[in-house]
């Protein structure tokens, strides 16, 4: 089978033929039709991810059909269309992952391949209204967005929500999910073109602003009619102080990444005087995954796919993602 593999950090990913795996006891073999990229794949390639073990087949997101059943697998049939839960060994606690939790696609073989094997309890029926590419775009981004917005920040209908960095796949999913649940959703981006494109999508967004604009926080809260009950962020860094300013009294700030680095200063008085809650979130449990899929099916939500590459051009897809050109997810067809 063809697989996209990384042999060492700072090297191009290589599409090569490797043996097709066979399912062990309680595993299924999935014939992948599509797999989505995540920035994690780029960070591994750049040597900027903890615990790197190479060589490995990258990729955490995948959709496809069950091709074979391992011994002991029940409840599934060959040919069933499925999605793959993108984590491994979350653990028994819903409140946080266990010490053995990891993301699929390093060190475990990932989804940038024509076939992969996973424990049967990690596959779920593919939402019938989604194409293979749309379905592949959903797992990691959707899971991360769902847990941040609902598992941690507890977004409610009617609340005013700000999602930052809306060009990214997780941010777009978070905005879409919150709007589907009846929240008033506003967004930011540092790119006027991406912002305009996002606001033009049928996601139910109320408006947005370029965070590079002068006094953007004051302008956006005026446009929105007040501060934000929930802020979903992946940047942190020096800009985090402005998020404290635009939060409504009693607001919740949840962040699932730190692309701008650590927060250099945290003005404690703003946090305690405004009764703010600052929350961290990362990935999500199998229960979060099931709840996310229920929301997608209930509202017939469709992830935003920016561009599709064939598996053999996976290295070009990684460079496209690294350049930050995308609005939504970059997907490989397998």
Secondary structure as GFF3:
##gff-version 3
##sequence-region A 1 334
A	DSSP	beta_strand	2	6	.	.	.	ID=ss1
A	DSSP	beta_strand	14	17	.	.	.	ID=ss2
A	DSSP	beta_strand	27	36	.	.	.	ID=ss3
A	DSSP	alpha_helix	39	45	.	.	.	ID=ss4
A	DSSP	beta_strand	56	57	.	.	.	ID=ss5
A	DSSP	beta_strand	63	69	.	.	.	ID=ss6
A	DSSP	beta_strand	81	84	.	.	.	ID=ss7
A	DSSP	beta_strand	87	88	.	.	.	ID=ss8
A	DSSP	beta_strand	102	103	.	.	.	ID=ss9
A	DSSP	beta_strand	115	119	.	.	.	ID=ss10
A	DSSP	three_ten_helix	120	122	.	.	.	ID=ss11
A	DSSP	beta_strand	123	125	.	.	.	ID=ss12
A	DSSP	alpha_helix	132	136	.	.	.	ID=ss13
A	DSSP	alpha_helix	139	146	.	.	.	ID=ss14
A	DSSP	pi_helix	147	152	.	.	.	ID=ss15
A	DSSP	beta_strand	160	163	.	.	.	ID=ss16
A	DSSP	alpha_helix	169	180	.	.	.	ID=ss17
A	DSSP	beta_strand	184	189	.	.	.	ID=ss18
A	DSSP	alpha_helix	192	200	.	.	.	ID=ss19
A	DSSP	beta_strand	207	210	.	.	.	ID=ss20
A	DSSP	alpha_helix	216	224	.	.	.	ID=ss21
A	DSSP	beta_strand	228	233	.	.	.	ID=ss22
A	DSSP	three_ten_helix	237	239	.	.	.	ID=ss23
A	DSSP	alpha_helix	240	246	.	.	.	ID=ss24
A	DSSP	beta_strand	247	255	.	.	.	ID=ss25
A	DSSP	alpha_helix	268	273	.	.	.	ID=ss26
A	DSSP	beta_strand	277	280	.	.	.	ID=ss27
A	DSSP	alpha_helix	286	299	.	.	.	ID=ss28
A	DSSP	beta_strand	305	310	.	.	.	ID=ss29
A	DSSP	three_ten_helix	311	313	.	.	.	ID=ss30
A	DSSP	alpha_helix	314	322	.	.	.	ID=ss31
A	DSSP	beta_strand	329	333	.	.	.	ID=ss32
###
